[in-house]
Amino acid sequence: MNLSSDNRLVIATSNKHKLSEIISVLANPSWQILSLQDFPEIDPIAETASTFRENALLKARTVFRHTSLLTLADDSGLEVDALTGAPGVTSARYAGPEHDYAANNRKLLKALRGISTGGRQAQFRCVVAIVNNDYEKVVEGIVRGHIIQELRGNGGFGYDPLFVPDGYDKTYAELGEGIQNRISHRAIAFQKAKEVVEQLLANR
């Protein structure tokens, strides 16, 4: 396996909220973690696939081709049981292409209007693709919970003010960054990715 000798890796995102969470999970002083902010020449990558897995691989492969550096890319979203898995891969653009968090939350609450707490089960899923010269690996993290009927909390982003994970009585947005970075779907997936990267770098 042909790995770079400099311990650099690229997170294929320019989302500052997401990047902060990922860096907190990957934290390793011997790694230099880059993001799409470090490669402004890379055009925005359209998430055109129909699954989280394929979107993650699409982004990771594209960024690796541009950088030749070990690349991690994720795709994640909310899957609501009563909505047969929606918004799913369209989570970020559920209410339109503007990626408007407030509009997405309003649309979700409207879609679930009249459904009692017992019927509002959902899960957050995060899929991470790890791509290098001749290596591809995909891992995922899932957190089950339910959607409440009004926004609560000022932390996080996206659907965090509406999602209460199983075993908790607070939303992601109320739990705070420290707890969320330990229990979230993204934290679970990137912890698995971290273990893969550590093994790759140790065996190069």
Steps between C-alpha positions, in 0.01 A plus 500: 500500500643830390439755777638849529784524750390827657191402705278750321137415443213691343146526634284558194281774642493876526221500762656664807255342747558153363877548474526609864315190615711270281831651614399452864447130433810445288723701736854373449796738540704309245249556220457812291128520424404699191158580357353634178572849634866419431423412137289785359572380148273196557152580374198416717421129471138422418357219710319332213486142630192342658674361810722640774766242414525597135501872576780454754705298252432752223635786712798306633606377156466846347707670769764228494540543124569870556728471802661153490461502879320251721141630496201458727153605387164455663138521409244506775140578567182439688276203425148518647313172527154652444628668183643174361856621556460859384661746487795258465762599245313824437521604868708813437277615213169362626323836465702615198850538358588785738591257785283710733499332842196691626297423187596133518383480861171672418434258216579200722266618776226556243552151354463347848204713608239286674740211568539425871835461676478122475491521121786746454795260517798593289871449460801701400735311267854599403704312240874572466707399198878470533685511169867471408692385192393138501279490806135574575313436823153606614382516862181635654344619822130495592321657796133423564264747661181695435386834364336738748226747412686829547856628478706476819858613559746738340793268432584291197352556156254348256237283665680495836232707682233242407680170560509330842733195499387184677605498864487880533228754570675787323546579134838492330486881513451495880759236583795720414799448275695285747230235536391515138856451378507174697161351416398638160467299181790700355715438808435125478579487129814713521627307803485191281669694220771614741580140584528418129731797438719414799544148365573624150763746617657246733532242220623721217 
